[in-house]
Amino acid sequence: MEIKTDVLIIGSGIAGLYAALKISEFANVAVITKKEKSESNTNYAQGGIASVIDPNDSFEKHISDTLTAGDGLCDRKAVEVLVKEGPDKVFDLMKIGAEFTKKEDGSLDLAKEGGHSAHRIVHSKDLTGREVEMALLRAVSQKNNIQILENHFAIDLLTEHNIFQLRNEPINNRKCYGAYVLNCSTGTVITIQAKATILATGGLGQVYLHTTNPRIATGDGFAMAYRAGVVLGNMEFIQFHPTSLFTHHKANIYTPNFLISEAVRGFGGLLRNQKGERFMEKYDPRKELAPRDIVARAIDNELKKSGEDCVYLDITHKNADEIKSHFPHIYNNCLNYGIDITKNLIPVVPAAHYACGGIVVDLNGRTSLKGLYAVGEVSMTGVHGANRLASNSLLEALVFSYKAALDLKENISSLKYSDYPIPAWDESGTLSIEENIMITHSVKEIKHLMWDYVGIVRSNLRLDRAAHRMHLLYNEIEEFYKKTKVSESLLELRNIAATAHTIIKCAKLRKESRGLHYTIDYPFKLEKSENTIIQNKNP
């Protein structure tokens, strides 16, 4: 089966849906998502959207805060675009139907989070992502030229290497013509051809043992892009959220840690060790409101010294009614674990949360592969540098999805379908897997390997060991994939392996400690730092 559309969007989070909405004004759009359309990283974004709305705030302040957090690796032009075009996108969301928390006078209730010098976080209590996602889904459902295919998993991008007559086309001359896609409900593989393809696949947290990311965040977009020879960069900069809820048991290997929002510390939450002592003042004068990488490393150090499993976040000194009003979702979720956050300390542990690197794009979301765009967390726009400022992620998704839509509006007439027929999916000679232990064991192995060797603190020895073992696993999994009938679990394993491979490659290239990448062998910062760039030359 083959589907043709003007624009194929892979992913249904804020980046994918906002792009679809804007592109639908001039072209037909197909959105595919491997789960239900509402399941995305966006849904799990509690904090909010950073934007300059308060008259006492300024673009320069927001730019400065972002550059400071990025630790010398931000692209200033990209940051300026992000900050200056941000407020319009927030108000556009409100027109679309997103309802944000307001004060009694009707003005937006602007919160303040770690690393910000002003109150500028637009939020919907502590479920901002879900509110935005639902508003966008309602708007998208009213568009007749947007087709959403749920339970469809993109396998690989279509380029010249899929076409027999063009397999030897030089890597830098190749184009993207869509994707091979698995219908998870039927088990059949379809071909979706498109004039332009947008990767909006979200994050990669499931590469790690502890993550706040949902089940779907298996690095699919990063992996597909790498396999297609697309340029990636700064994959070593993984943001570990300092405060995820620590529990002793998980339902399965993909169960995420529940995120205790940055906003809780912004509201006055205090970090304490097992003895009940505050410790952040030993690490940074900003204490609990220091940037996430500093707080995560501080907690990691406290845990290594004590040998304990967690530290505690204390908000019991605040008014109970205010706590419930500001954080109803966090309050109710913690109650499910027997923790009343108005009376009890919250056990917390760092968890992989956000990828600051990704597929290298320009200011319009264009990748190194013609016809392929990347938006949202899967992309590397340059706005985050070595560390993302809190609540800049949803803003980035909005601003650069819009930029990609504008670019497509101007250029889609020059983009075409393949002049050559795309071969149908061929699964001859493959076998159905009968023992899922082959997959689950490999996933566990990669998660533990990444957590132990490529986590918050790194070293040459750890990275060398990780690289050696991951090289073997990566090749083993690719061979296993070639012999096996595709399934959702197999594709996720393959993508986790490829994404872990790229993180390790970039981490080994960086010979300094900067932002989210800290290594005991290079504890200093280089005077001049550059992005780490990788590309698969043999896709």
TIVO-318707 format. One line per 3 residues: number of its first residue (from 1); for each residue x, y negated, z of C-alpha. Coordinates in steps of 0.2 Angstrom, whole numbers. Example, Ala and Ser with C-alpha at 12.3 -4.5 7.8 and 13.67 -1.06 7.14 Angstrom:
# TIVO-318707
1 = 62 22 39  68 5 36
//
This chain:
# TIVO-318707
1 = 0 0 0  6 -18 -4  0 -34 2
4 = 5 -51 -6  3 -68 3  11 -85 1
7 = 19 -85 18  22 -70 30  24 -74 48
10 = 31 -61 60  25 -64 78  10 -72 86
13 = 17 -83 100  16 -102 100  29 -104 86
16 = 21 -92 74  3 -98 77  7 -116 77
19 = 17 -113 60  2 -103 53  -10 -117 58
22 = 0 -130 49  4 -120 34  -14 -115 31
25 = -17 -133 26  -8 -129 9  -5 -110 8
28 = -12 -93 12  -4 -85 28  -2 -67 35
31 = 3 -66 53  8 -49 59  10 -44 77
34 = 16 -27 84  3 -28 98  -13 -37 101
37 = -13 -55 94  -13 -63 111  2 -53 118
40 = 18 -64 117  32 -72 127  21 -88 126
43 = 8 -80 138  22 -77 151  28 -96 151
46 = 22 -102 167  31 -119 169  25 -130 155
49 = 31 -141 141  44 -155 144  40 -171 135
52 = 42 -190 137  25 -196 142  27 -206 158
55 = 31 -224 154  45 -224 167  53 -210 158
58 = 63 -212 141  69 -202 126  87 -206 131
61 = 84 -198 148  77 -182 141  91 -181 128
64 = 104 -184 141  96 -170 153  96 -158 138
67 = 114 -162 133  119 -160 151  111 -143 153
70 = 118 -137 136  136 -140 143  144 -147 128
73 = 137 -136 114  120 -144 110  118 -151 92
76 = 113 -169 97  103 -172 81  93 -157 85
79 = 90 -163 102  85 -180 96  72 -172 85
82 = 66 -161 99  63 -175 111  57 -189 100
85 = 44 -178 90  39 -169 106  25 -180 113
88 = 15 -180 97  15 -161 97  9 -161 115
91 = -6 -172 110  -9 -162 95  -11 -147 106
94 = -24 -156 116  -33 -161 100  -33 -142 96
97 = -41 -138 112  -27 -135 125  -32 -141 142
100 = -18 -147 153  -19 -151 172  -24 -169 175
103 = -24 -181 190  -39 -188 198  -37 -204 187
106 = -38 -193 171  -19 -195 167  -8 -179 164
109 = -1 -172 180  18 -172 175  28 -160 185
112 = 47 -161 188  59 -146 186  77 -142 189
115 = 89 -152 178  76 -165 174  78 -183 179
118 = 60 -188 178  42 -180 180  39 -174 162
121 = 32 -157 163  15 -155 155  7 -140 162
124 = -9 -130 165  -7 -125 183  5 -111 182
127 = -2 -103 166  3 -115 153  8 -103 140
130 = -8 -93 141  -18 -109 139  -8 -114 124
133 = -9 -97 116  -28 -96 118  -31 -113 111
136 = -20 -109 96  -29 -92 93  -46 -101 93
139 = -40 -113 80  -32 -100 69  -48 -89 70
142 = -57 -103 61  -46 -103 46  -51 -92 32
145 = -34 -92 24  -25 -85 39  -25 -66 41
148 = -19 -58 57  -14 -40 57  -13 -33 74
151 = -3 -17 79  8 -20 64  27 -18 67
154 = 40 -26 55  53 -13 51  65 -23 40
157 = 66 -38 29  65 -36 10  80 -43 1
160 = 90 -38 -15  97 -23 -5  80 -15 -5
163 = 79 -16 -24  89 -3 -34  94 -15 -49
166 = 100 -28 -37  108 -18 -22  126 -25 -26
169 = 120 -43 -26  132 -54 -15  126 -56 2
172 = 126 -75 1  115 -75 -15  101 -64 -8
175 = 83 -69 -4  70 -63 7  54 -57 -1
178 = 44 -51 14  45 -35 25  42 -17 26
181 = 29 -15 40  23 0 50  4 1 54
184 = 5 7 72  -13 13 71  -11 24 56
187 = 7 28 56  9 22 38  21 10 31
190 = 16 -4 20  25 -17 10  21 -36 12
193 = 28 -47 -1  29 -66 2  36 -81 -6
196 = 42 -86 11  44 -77 28  45 -84 45
199 = 53 -74 60  44 -80 76  47 -64 85
202 = 51 -71 102  65 -65 114  76 -50 119
205 = 74 -48 137  70 -30 136  88 -26 131
208 = 92 -29 150  87 -18 165  78 -33 174
211 = 69 -45 164  54 -57 165  50 -54 147
214 = 35 -43 142  35 -26 134  36 -33 116
217 = 53 -43 119  64 -30 111  74 -42 100
220 = 65 -37 84  69 -53 75  87 -54 80
223 = 90 -36 74  81 -37 58  90 -53 53
226 = 107 -45 58  103 -30 47  99 -41 33
229 = 116 -50 34  108 -67 41  120 -78 51
232 = 118 -77 70  126 -87 83  129 -90 102
235 = 120 -73 106  131 -72 122  121 -86 130
238 = 107 -76 139  98 -86 152  94 -76 168
241 = 79 -83 177  85 -85 196  69 -80 203
244 = 59 -65 198  49 -55 210  59 -41 217
247 = 49 -24 219  57 -7 222  46 2 209
250 = 43 -1 191  29 8 181  41 12 166
253 = 57 6 159  49 -8 150  39 -16 165
256 = 44 -34 167  48 -42 183  35 -55 188
259 = 42 -73 186  42 -85 200  41 -101 191
262 = 55 -114 192  40 -126 197  40 -117 214
265 = 57 -124 218  52 -140 210  38 -140 223
268 = 50 -138 237  54 -120 238  70 -115 247
271 = 81 -101 244  87 -90 259  98 -75 261
274 = 94 -60 271  99 -69 287  86 -83 283
277 = 100 -95 280  99 -108 265  114 -105 254
280 = 112 -116 238  121 -131 246  137 -121 245
283 = 136 -120 227  129 -136 220  124 -153 228
286 = 107 -152 219  104 -136 229  88 -127 223
289 = 86 -139 209  102 -135 201  101 -128 183
292 = 96 -110 181  113 -103 177  121 -111 193
295 = 106 -104 204  107 -87 196  126 -85 199
298 = 124 -91 216  111 -78 220  121 -65 211
301 = 136 -69 222  126 -69 238  119 -51 233
304 = 137 -45 229  143 -51 246  129 -44 256
307 = 126 -29 246  107 -32 247  94 -30 233
310 = 87 -48 234  86 -65 242  71 -75 247
313 = 61 -90 241  53 -99 255  38 -110 252
316 = 29 -107 269  33 -125 275  21 -132 262
319 = 3 -135 264  -6 -118 261  -21 -126 251
322 = -8 -135 240  1 -119 236  -14 -110 231
325 = -20 -125 220  -3 -127 211  1 -109 209
328 = -15 -98 209  -7 -85 197  8 -83 207
331 = -1 -83 224  -13 -69 218  0 -59 209
334 = 11 -59 225  -4 -54 235  -6 -38 225
337 = 11 -33 232  6 -38 250  15 -55 250
340 = 5 -70 255  17 -84 249  9 -97 261
343 = 15 -86 276  28 -74 269  45 -76 260
346 = 45 -70 242  59 -57 238  67 -63 222
349 = 81 -57 210  88 -64 194  81 -57 178
352 = 85 -59 159  73 -73 154  78 -82 138
355 = 90 -81 123  98 -98 119  107 -92 104
358 = 99 -83 89  97 -84 71  106 -100 65
361 = 94 -112 57  95 -130 51  83 -144 57
364 = 69 -137 46  70 -119 52  79 -112 37
367 = 91 -98 39  106 -92 28  94 -81 18
370 = 84 -90 6  65 -89 9  68 -84 27
373 = 64 -96 41  66 -93 60  56 -103 74
376 = 55 -102 92  66 -91 104  73 -80 90
379 = 81 -96 82  96 -106 86  92 -124 82
382 = 106 -131 93  94 -139 106  99 -127 120
385 = 118 -126 118  125 -115 131  110 -117 143
388 = 92 -121 140  84 -135 150  68 -129 159
391 = 52 -131 149  61 -136 133  57 -119 125
394 = 38 -121 121  43 -139 115  56 -132 103
397 = 43 -119 97  31 -133 93  43 -146 85
400 = 53 -134 74  38 -124 68  30 -140 62
403 = 47 -145 54  47 -128 45  29 -130 39
406 = 33 -147 32  48 -140 23  38 -126 16
409 = 25 -139 10  38 -147 0  47 -132 -7
412 = 35 -117 -8  31 -121 -26  50 -116 -30
415 = 49 -100 -20  43 -84 -29  39 -66 -27
418 = 52 -54 -32  54 -52 -51  58 -34 -48
421 = 46 -21 -41  49 -17 -22  51 1 -20
424 = 37 9 -9  43 16 8  51 33 6
427 = 50 44 21  55 60 12  67 71 22
430 = 63 64 39  56 73 54  43 68 67
433 = 51 67 84  44 80 96  54 75 112
436 = 52 56 117  66 59 130  78 56 115
439 = 72 38 114  68 34 132  85 40 138
442 = 94 29 125  84 14 130  88 17 148
445 = 107 19 144  107 3 134  98 -7 148
448 = 110 -1 162  125 -4 151  120 -22 147
451 = 115 -26 165  131 -19 172  143 -25 159
454 = 135 -40 150  125 -48 164  127 -64 174
457 = 146 -62 177  157 -54 164  175 -49 161
460 = 186 -42 147  186 -25 155  167 -24 156
463 = 165 -31 138  177 -19 131  169 -5 139
466 = 152 -11 133  158 -14 115  165 4 114
469 = 150 12 121  138 1 111  147 5 95
472 = 144 23 97  126 21 103  122 9 88
475 = 129 21 75  121 36 83  104 28 84
478 = 106 22 66  109 40 60  94 46 71
481 = 83 33 63  88 39 45  82 56 49
484 = 67 53 59  49 47 54  47 29 60
487 = 37 26 76  35 10 87  46 18 100
490 = 60 22 88  59 5 80  61 -3 97
493 = 75 7 102  84 3 85  81 -15 88
496 = 87 -15 106  103 -7 101  106 -19 86
499 = 102 -34 97  114 -28 112  127 -25 99
502 = 126 -44 93  126 -50 111  142 -41 115
505 = 150 -46 99  147 -64 103  152 -62 121
508 = 169 -55 116  172 -70 105  170 -83 118
511 = 186 -85 128  180 -97 141  166 -99 154
514 = 153 -111 149  134 -113 152  126 -96 154
517 = 142 -86 149  154 -84 164  169 -72 163
520 = 181 -70 177  195 -68 165  192 -86 157
523 = 185 -96 172  189 -112 164  181 -122 149
526 = 190 -126 133  193 -144 129  184 -141 113
529 = 171 -128 111  163 -121 96  148 -109 92
532 = 151 -91 91  145 -85 74  143 -67 68
535 = 136 -59 52  134 -42 46  144 -41 30
538 = 138 -24 25  119 -24 27
//
